Amino acid sequence: MTVSQPPLPQLPDPTVVAETLTTLMQNAAAAVRTTMAQAATPCALPYDPTTLTRAMIDFNTAVMTQPAALFEAQAKNWTDWTALWRTMGERAMGQETSPVAAPVKGDRRFSDPAWSDEPVYDYLKQAYLLAARQLQDFVAAAPVDDATRAQVDFASRQMMNALAPTNFPHTNPQVARRTIESGGLSLMTGLSNLLEDVGKGQGLVSRRAPNDFELGVNVAATPGAVVFKNDLMELIQYAATTDKVYRRPLLFVPPLVNKYYLFDLTPKASYLKWLVDQGHTVFVISWANPDESHADNGLDAYVKDGVVAALDAVQLATGEADADLVSYCLGGTLSAMTLAYLAATDRADRVSSATLIATLVDFGDMGEWSVFTSEQDLNAFDRYLDDKGYVEAHDLTKLFSAVRANDLIWSSVVNHYLLGDEARASDLLWWFDDGSRIPARMLKEYGRQILRGNQLKDGGVAIDGVTLDLKAIETPVMIVALKDDHVSAWKNTYAGRAFFGGPTRFLLGGSGHNAGMINPPAANKHGYWTNDDAPADAEAWLAGAEQKTGSWWPEWQGWLDAAAADDKVKARKVGSGKLKAGVAAPGDYVRVRH
């Protein structure tokens, strides 16, 4: 009997191979030049590389001197591994089995069918997941202090993320298939991509997003113009799309990390355009992308020359003495500081309502972010900032990527370096790669006073000599949190409502820090929770909350409507007030790249 053999894979076109090799060699030369230049001009690191080492030593010492936890973990682990080996044997004999370890919801690394259909790959997957779970459980139960536990947990997760079988060509079924199908060309292309990123000198991994987007054309394209600018920010006013608008204008305050147009991505996903379409006269701050000349701009500057100056400009542009203030993340923390500053200087009536989205005012529990705020790391960061006068955008990007390594690092490793693919067109990733610097003084003060010192909630922060008291804020505040937020954990955000002196309402949106914010109603995604009660415990609030479908944007708009009623005026034209229209949106500052 003749057994048919599968057809051999077609060899790649020699011309394509030659072109790929040429590109690879060019990228290799650039990588060598960049590496040599970096070695010749060493600079201070933005972190202390010994912090995690010391934490590991302290952890191991504690475990060795109190071995009961280790013995208990070993006994449990043996039981788990025995169960895995037994189920693999049963599967080999044709029996139906249930997995001992399965990926958690949202883990897309093992989505290829081979990870479940092929016994060898299934074993690799379950063995890896079981080992990762056991290590995480052991760290959680170890007899160490919370700071050491957080540091070791972070280091161990980074290690396990890196060691996932998906990250190696010989243990990833999708990579193995692609390598065979392309005759090895995919690995050559991936190596070329790796060398290209090394040559850029901004670390691994770039998103490699294609040039499918252009500022002012298909992202940051909402019509408007800059009506005010100073050294720290440009203020953009958007053109009305309704015949009448709310009397009160709306000022949006974005964070300093990355650029404001996260909120003005493609028109169908633009939060700012949606606000305009609801009948708001919308203004947004576009922060300057700082250089050495901005090094001495601190919290004082960002409150007074940033948010307060923008409110003053909005008044000049519209003739209205009050406004609705909407803000996000660090922009929300700055807005809370601004509200307290205005209250202390008898100008609280400048803001009629405030919305703080994904915003913390109590930094006592920072979760895994506490790993980066030890005294040693802040000292190292100070040296880095003194050397440059600002933090590089790509260093901030690497920090945020490390916290979500599987989504923002290792998925790119697989796609770009192992499969040889280019990134799909994504407005969100395109924005993510367009980072922004932050000045030295701002980060030093924020790191010491706000993050590590947690002084904002207790009145320990002053602006221009004025002590900030959040309890003095009587402005109605809407606090919007996002359920899967890895930056501003929703329970911590919920707890922040207790620090304000006026009425507050809490709304919980679905999804994470960015995707949960950019949630247009037309997409009908994620859902949200509402509850007019205000128990002290966040879980109690959620237990009594009503879960609703779709976007939280209209629910929030209803809260604004309840305060504004029918107080509307004829639509305002950009530049019709005391501030004239300047350069068209998105302005000049957003285009600055370093």
N, C-alpha and C positions, 0 to 999 in steps of 0.2 A: 504494500500500500504506500502510495506517495503522499507525503505530508507537505502541503503548500506552505511556503515561507512568506512572511509579510514583506511587501515591497521595500526595498532600501530607500532611505530618504534621499530626495534630490539634492545634489550638491549645489551650493550657492553660486550665483553668477560670478565668474572670476573678476569681472570689472567692478562689481559691488564690493567684493573682498578687497580689491586693491584700493578703492576709495576709502573703505573703512579703515584699512591699515594706515593710509596716509593721514587721515584725521586722528587716528589713535596716536601716531608718532608726534604730530603737531601738539596734541594735548599733553602728551608725556613731556615734551620739551618745556611747555608752559608750566607744568606742575613742578618740574625740577627748578626752573627759574624762581617761581614763587616760594618754594620751600627754602631755597638757598637765601633769598632776600629776607625771609622771615627769621631764619636762623642768625643772620648777620645783624638784624636790628631787633633784638628781644625787647619786649615791653612788659609792663606789669600785668598780671592776670586779674580778671574781675572776681576772683574767688580764691579761697585758701585751699590748695590741693591737699593739705594734710588733715583737713577737718574730718573727712570720712574715714581716713586711716586711723585717727585717734578714736573715733567712735567704734570702729571695728575692734580695736584692741580692748577698749572698755567693755564691749559686748562679750567678747570671748573670755575675758577675765571673769566677768560676772557669771557666765555659764559654767566655767570650769570650777569656780569656787562654790557654786550651788548646783550640783549636777542632777538634782531630782527632776528638774524640768527637761533636761536632756534625755534622761532615761525614759521618762514618760513619753516624750516625742518619738524616741526610737521604737518603743513598743507599738505605738499607734501606727507609725510608718510601716513597720513590718506587716501589720495586718492589712494595710491598704495595698501594699505591693503584692502580697499573696493573693488578694482578691483580683488584682489586675492580671497576674499570671494565670490564675484559674479561668477567668473569662476569656482570655486569649486562647487557652487550650480548648475550651468548650466551643469557641467559634471555629477553631481549626477542624473540629469534629462535626461541624455543620449545625451546631445548636444555636438557637436564638439567644442573644445576650444583651444586657443593658450596660452602657458605658460606666466605668468606674470614675472617670474624670471627663467632663465635657466643657467646651468653651463657654464662657459667660456671655450673656446677651450683649451684642454689639462688638464682639471679638470677630473680626472679619478675616483673620489670618488663615483659618482652616475652612474656608468656604468652598474650596475645590472639592468635588465629589470624591476624589481619590482618597482624601483623608478619612473618609468613612467606609468607602467601598473596598479599598485594598487593605488586607490585614496588616501588612508591614507598616504602611503609613498610619493606619489606625493605631497600632501599638506605639509608634513614635510620638504621635499626637498625645495619646493618653498618658504615656510615661512622662512626657514633658510637662503636661498640665498638672499631673499628680505631684511631681517634684516641686513645681512652682508653688502649688497650694500648700504643700507641707512646709516649705521654707517660710512662706508668709505667715502661716499659723504659728510656727516656732518663734519667729521674731515677735509676733503679737503677744505671746505668752511668756517671753523671757523676763527674768528678774532684773530689769534695768529701768533707768529713769526715762521719762517721756521724750526728752530731747535726743538721747542716744537711740531710743527705739525708732524715732522718726528718721534719723540719719541712716541707720542700718537698714530700715525698711526701704528707703529710697535707693540705697546702693544695691541691695539685693534684687529689687525689682528691675533696676537698670541692667544688672547682670543677667537675670532670667529672660528679660526681653531680648537681649543681644544673643542669647544662646538658643532661641527658639529654632526648631528644625526648619521653619519656613525661610530662615535667613541664609541657608546654605544650599548651593545648587544640587548637591548629591542627595539631599533629604527633602527637597521640595518637588512634588510631582509635576507641578505646572512648569517649573524651570527645566526639569529634565525633559519634558515633552518639547518645550520650545527649543532647547538646545539641539535635540535630535532633528526636529523639523527644519531648523534653519541651518543645519550643518555646522553648528558652532558659531554662526555669525552673530547670534543674539548676545553671546558672552563677550565677543570682541567689541560689539557696540556698547555693551554695558561697561566694560573696562574703559573705553574711550570716554563715556559719560563720567565715570569716576575721576579720571585724570583731569577732565575739563573742570570739574568742581574743585579739585585740589588747586588747579591753576588759578581759579578766581580768588583763592586765599580767604574765603569767608566761611570755611568749615563745611562739613557735611551735615545734612544733605540739602542741596537746593531743590526747589520744587520743579525746576526746569519747565515751567509753564510756557506754552507757546505765546507768541506775540499776537494774540487774538483780541487784545483789549487796548483801548487808547483813552486816556483821560479826556473828558469833555466830549467824547464821541459815543462810546457804548458803556462806559463806567464814569461815575461822577458827572453825569450828563444832564441833570435837572437844570433847566434854564434859570439863570440868575446872574448876579454880579457882586463883586466885592464893593462894599460901601464904606468900609473903614479898615484901616490897618495900622499896626504899630510894630515894634521890633519883635513882639512875641506872637502875634496872631493877625490873621485876616478875618474879617467878619463878612460872610456871604449872606445876601438876602435873595430869596427865590421869588420868581415871578408867580403871581397868583393864577390859578386855573378855575376859580369860581367867581361869580359876579359879586358876591358878598363874602366878607371874611369876618372872623371873630375880632371884636374890638381889641382884645388883648393879643399882642404879638407873642410868638413862641421862640425862645432861644434854646438851642440844643448845644450841650457842652460834651464833646467827645473826650476820651482819654488821651494821654500823651503818647502811649505806646502805639505804634503804627499810625496811619493817617485817617482822617475823619470819614473818608468815603466808604468805609465799611457800611455806613448808613445810607450810602447813595451808590449802590452797586448797579447792575443792569436795571433799567427802569422797572421791570416787573418785580424786582426784589428790593427796590429802594424805599426805605423807611421815610426818608425826608420827602420824597415825591408824594408818598401816601399822605403825609401830614399836610402838604400843600393842597392835595385833592380833597381833604376834609374841610378845607376852608380856613386854614391857619396862615397867617403871615409868618413865614419861617425864616429864622436866622440861624446860622451855624458857625461855630468857631473853627477855623482851620489853623492849627498851631504851626508855628515856624519849625522847620527842621533845623535844629541848632548846630552851630559850629563853636569854635573856640571863643568867639566874642560873646556867647551867651552863657559862659561858664558860671557867672555869678548870679544868675537868675534862680531864685529859690521859691519857697512857698509863698512869700510875700508877693513876688512878682506875678505868679500865676493866678493868685486871687485878685489882686488890685489891677494889674495891667492886663489880666486875662478876663476873668468872668465879670468883674465889676465894670471894667472898661467896656466890655461888650454890652452889658445892660445899659450903660450910659449911651452908647451908640445906637442901640435899639430905640431908646427914647427919642433921640434926635431924629432918627429916620422915620418914626411913626407919629411922634407927638404924644405918645401914650406914656404915662408915668409908671405903669405896672406891666408885668409880663408873666407868662408861664415859663418856668424853667424846667427843662428836661435834660437828663444827663445819664452817663453810662460809665460804670467801672470807676477808674481813677478820676474821670471827669465828674462822677457823682460824689466822690470824696471831696474834691475841690469845691463842688457846688454846696455841699453841707457846710464846709468851712466858710464859704461866701455867705450863706444864710446867717450863720452865727456872727460873722463880721458885720453884716448889715444890721442885724438886731442890736449889736453892741454900739453901733454908731447912729442909732435912731433912723435907720433907712429900711426897716423891715418891709414897709409897704411897697417897695420896689418890685417884690415878687409876690404874686397872688397865689400861685400854687407851684409845688416842686415835685418832680418825679425823679426818683433815684433808681436806676435800673442796674442790677448786678453790682450793687455798691455795698462796701463795708465801711462802717464807722467804728466798729469794735474789732480789733485785730488780736484779741487775746488767744484765739484758737485759729491758727493759720494752716493747720493740717500739714501736708507735705511741703508747703511753702516755707515753713519754719526752718527747713534744712538750710536755707540760704541766708538766714538772718542771725547766725551766731556772731558773737563779738569778733571772732577771728576772721570770719568771712566779710563782715562789714569793714574791718580794718583793711583787709586786702582790697576790697572794692574802693575804699577811699584812696588807696595808693594808685589804683587803676585810673580813677577819675582825676586825680591830681596830675597824672601823666598826660591825659588827653583833654580834659576840660568837659567831657561828655561821655556818655556810654554809646558805643557803636550800635547801630540798628541790628546788625547781624548777631551781635552778642546777646541782645534781648531775644531775638528770634530763636537762638539756640537754647536759651533758658526755657522759653515756653514750649519748645519742641521736646525737651528732655522730660518735662512733666507729662506729656502725652506722646511718649516715644513710639509706641506701636502705630499710632495714626500718622504722626508727623515726621518720623525718622525711618523706622524699619519698613513701613509700606513703600516708601520711596526707594530704599535700598533694593527691595525685591523688584519693583517695577523698573527702575532706571539702571541698576547695576547688574542684576541677574537676568531680567527679561529683555533689557535693552529698549524699553518703551520710552516714549516721550509722555509728559504729563497731559492728561485730558484738559481741555479748555475749561477753566474754572475761574469765575470772577473772584470768588472768595480766596483761592490760593494765590491768584495774581495780586490781590490786595495784601495778603499775608507776607509776600516776598518784598513788598514795597515798604520797608520799615522806616522808622523815624528815630532819630537820636533823642536823648534827654540830657539836659545840662547837669553839670557836676553838683552844684549847690542844691538844686532841686532834689536830686536823688539822695544826697547825703542827709538832708533834713527829713525827707520822707522816710528814709530807711531808719534813722535813729529815733525820730520823734513819733512817727506814725506806726511803722511796722514793728520795730523791736520795743520801743518804749510804750506803745499803745496809749499815747497821751491825749488823743483827740477826744475820746469819750469822757475823760475826767477833767477837762479844762486845762490841760497842760500845754496847749499849743497857742501861740500868739501870732497875730498878723499885724505888722506895723505897730507893735507894742500893745495891741488890743487882744486881751485874752478871749479865747473862743469858748462859749458855753452853749452846747447843743440844746440844753433844756430851755434856753431863751428863745429858741426858734418856735414861734407860734403859727407859722405858715402851714397850711394843710399840705401833708406830704403823702404821696403814693410811693410805696416801696414795691418794686417789681423784682422778683428773684426767678432763677431758672433752675429747674429741678436737678439737672445733671451737670451743673456748673462746677468745673474743676478749679476755677480761679476764685470766685466768690461763692462759697458753699451756701446753699439756700437757707439752712438752719441758722447759720451765723448772720446772714442778711436779715432773716426774720427777727432775730434778737435785737437788731439795731433799732427797731421801732421804739424800743423802750427809752432811748436816749433823747428823743425829741419832745419838746414841750407842748406842741399843738396836736391837732387831730391827725392820725395816720390811718392809712388803709394798706393792706398787704395783698398782693396778687402773685401767684406762682405760675410761671409758664413752664412748658415742657422743653426737653432737650437741653443743650449745653450752652456755654458762655457766648459763643458767636451764633451758632445755628438757631438757638432759642430766641435770640434777639432779632435776627433777620428772618421773620416769620410772617410773610404777607398773607392776608386773609384768603387771597385767591388760591394759595397752595393748600389750604385746609389741612395743615399738619400740626403735629405735636400736642395740641390741646393745652388746657390750663385749669387751675383750681382757684375757686373763690370761697371766702368765708368771712362774713362780717364780724364774727366773734374774734376776740383777741386774747386767747389764753397765753400764759407765760411760756408754755412749752410748744415748740414748733411741731412736734409729732401730734400733739393734741389738736393743733390748728388743722393739720392735714387730715386727721381722722374725721373731723367735722366739716371738711370742705366739700363743695360740690365740684365734681370734675366735668368740664365742658369740652366740646370738640372745637377744632380750628385754632385760629390765632387769638392771642390775648390783646392784640392792638385795638379792636373795636370795643372790648370791655373797658380798657383804659380810656379810650376816647369818650365813652359814656360817663366816666367819672369827671372828665373835664367839662363835658356838656352840662352836667348837673350844676356846676358852679357858674358856667358862662351864660346859661339860659339862652335867650334870643338876643344877647348883646352883640349885634353885628353891625358892620359898617360897609360902605362901598369898597370894593377891592382896591388895594394900594398898588401903585406901580413902583417898581424898583427905581430908586433915585428921585422920587417925587417929593420927599421930605427935605430936611436940612442936610442930609448926606447924599451926595450925588453918586450915580453908578460909575464904578471904575472898570477894571478889567473883568471880562466875563468869567462866570463860574467855570471851572473850579478854582480859579485864581492862580497866583504864582507860587505861593509857599508849598502847596501840595506837590508841585512838580520838581521840587528840589530833592536831588538824590546825591548822596556822598559816596 
